[in-house]
Amino acid sequence: MNKITQYHLHKANPEKLQFQVYDLNAYRNKNSVKAGEPHSHSYYQIIWFFEAGGTHTVDFNSFPIRKHTVLCISKDQVHFFDNNLNVTGWLIHFNESFFMHSDVDIFLKFKIFNTNKNPYYAIDPKTEELGLSYLHLIQEELNSRHSFGNEEVIRYLLKSFLITLERLQKTAATNRIGATSQYELQFFILKELIELNYIGHKSVSYYAKALHISSKTLSNITNRMVQKSPSQLIAERTRLEAKRLLAYTSFQVSEIAFRLGFEDVSYFIKYFKRNVGRTPKVYRQDIEANKINNPMER
C-alpha cells in the first residue's frame, strides 16, 4: 500500500450537516473492504458495539469487542475492523466544525478523544438506556431536517451523549469534565499544537513560544498532567506516525524520514531506534512476520 487512505465527511460540501449516524451492521457490510483495511478519518468517530465478537484495532492496539462497548476514535488515528461482518450497533461521524457554533474548545475539554491508549469503554445498563434515548432523538431530528432549530437540537443531543461517555472514564475527582484549570487547558492546546506541527517543529521552545510561556513552565505543565516532558510528547507523536507509515505503507525508510521532517536518514534511524528499541527496518520486518503468523491482524 503506497499510503494510508484517509476518508472525509462532506469535504466537498461544507454546507451539509457535518454529522452522520449509521446502522453499524449495514455500514460494515456495505464497506466490507474499505473498513477492513487500515485507514484514518479527518473527522471524529464513535463506534457503539451491541454484541460481543471479534476485535477492532486502533493504532496498534487491538480491542476485544464485548457487549455494549464504545470506541472513541479521534481524527487521524489509524484503525480497522476485523473480518466479522455480523457486528451490530451504531456508528457516529462528525467533524469538529459541527461544534464551532457553540463550543469551539469542546475537543480540548472532552478527554475521550484525547486518550490514545484506552479509547474503549464498557457501558452499564443505565448509560445504555440514556445513550440509546439520545440516539433515537437524534434520528428523529435527522428525519425532520427542515424543522426549526433542527441542527441545534442534534448538536446539543450529541454533546449530551459525549458528556455521558465522558462520565464513564472518570475515576478521580481530579479528572472532572472540562478544562478545570489553566494547566489543563494549556496542556490540551499543546497536544493540538503538536498534532499540527510535529513534522516541522520538534523543539520544546517552539511550543513554549506558541503558548506564550517559558520552556520551564511548559515542562511543569506536562509533568503535572501526564508525568512526561514536552520533548517526550513530541517524540511520541513522531514515533506513532513513523510506526504507522512503516506498518501500513510501502514507503522506503528514506521517504518516511523525509515525510517526518528528518533531513538526515541516518539520524532518523537512530532517533527511531532510541525511541522504539528497534531500527525501522527491523520494526517493519517484525510487523510483516506478525501478519504472517496472525493473518487476522492487518
Secondary structure, DSSP 8 states (H G I E B T S, - for coil): --S-EEE-SSTT-TTS-SEEEEEHHHHHHHTHHHHHS-EEESSEEEEEE-S--SEEEETTEEEE--TTEEEEE-TT--EEE-S-----EEEEEE-GGGGTTT-TTHHHH-GGGS-SS--EEE--HHHHHHHHHHHHHHHHHHTTTTSTTHHHHHHHHHHHHHHHHHHHT--SGGG-SS--SHHHHHHHHHHHHHHHHTTT---HHHHHHHTTS-HHHHHHHHHHHHS--HHHHHHHHHHHHHHHHHHH----HHHHHHHTT-S-HHHHHHHHHHHHSS-HHHHHHHHHHHHHH-TT--
